């Protein structure tokens, strides 16, 4: 697929996806969504990529849906999809939990960690995208808002299911019903993001974090634990314990387990194969 609204590169074990409409604060379009899907699935097929990092070009992460797209929707006009099959994105994962097969809910089904590096303003569908990521890191001066209530819209694409599980019911209701803006520091207090970093040097620091995961952690372990945690949202404790017993037995028989022990004893950097 020809990328027009994102940038994509793989280096040092990290697949970096950059939303690239900086003059529009990377406002969301159907084309952008398709390109992110294609790049994410492509990263999962690339052995050189062990972690996926998503960020925004310029001073914003994603300011929500492009206002022209919203105006077209309000007028009953849908944004036209591409007619060229060669310019269509890779299909979403199949054979996974139905919950993880929808338009934006496929991130949990990806076998590699997905990190959102929120470098600036994020709103609406841009915020929902980050909720589906496994880890959210924000610049302390990033600006957050749901915005839906200000546009006569609702919590879209599963945002109302994700937000209470990430930051609690009360915080989710306050953030969505008020539609107010808050910064990265408050996002951390609300539990919306995992880490907050200074705005200066944020891009480099977020990339260093992703490289650390890619260089030092077993891809197999990250893949299985990601699946365990997302699946736990639909399990009771008994099912979660039973799954952990099965996965622990498989992990002890893996090449990554043998390498994990060997590199520790030999006091050298790991050379995990992901197997």
Secondary structure as GFF3:
##gff-version 3
##sequence-region A 1 275
A	DSSP	beta_strand	6	11	.	.	.	ID=ss1
A	DSSP	beta_strand	14	19	.	.	.	ID=ss2
A	DSSP	three_ten_helix	22	24	.	.	.	ID=ss3
A	DSSP	alpha_helix	30	45	.	.	.	ID=ss4
A	DSSP	beta_strand	51	56	.	.	.	ID=ss5
A	DSSP	beta_strand	60	62	.	.	.	ID=ss6
A	DSSP	alpha_helix	67	74	.	.	.	ID=ss7
A	DSSP	three_ten_helix	85	87	.	.	.	ID=ss8
A	DSSP	three_ten_helix	98	100	.	.	.	ID=ss9
A	DSSP	three_ten_helix	107	109	.	.	.	ID=ss10
A	DSSP	beta_strand	113	118	.	.	.	ID=ss11
A	DSSP	beta_strand	121	123	.	.	.	ID=ss12
A	DSSP	alpha_helix	124	131	.	.	.	ID=ss13
A	DSSP	beta_strand	135	139	.	.	.	ID=ss14
A	DSSP	beta_strand	143	145	.	.	.	ID=ss15
A	DSSP	three_ten_helix	148	150	.	.	.	ID=ss16
A	DSSP	alpha_helix	159	167	.	.	.	ID=ss17
A	DSSP	alpha_helix	169	178	.	.	.	ID=ss18
A	DSSP	beta_strand	182	183	.	.	.	ID=ss19
A	DSSP	alpha_helix	184	190	.	.	.	ID=ss20
A	DSSP	beta_strand	195	197	.	.	.	ID=ss21
A	DSSP	alpha_helix	202	216	.	.	.	ID=ss22
A	DSSP	alpha_helix	219	232	.	.	.	ID=ss23
A	DSSP	alpha_helix	237	252	.	.	.	ID=ss24
A	DSSP	alpha_helix	255	266	.	.	.	ID=ss25
###
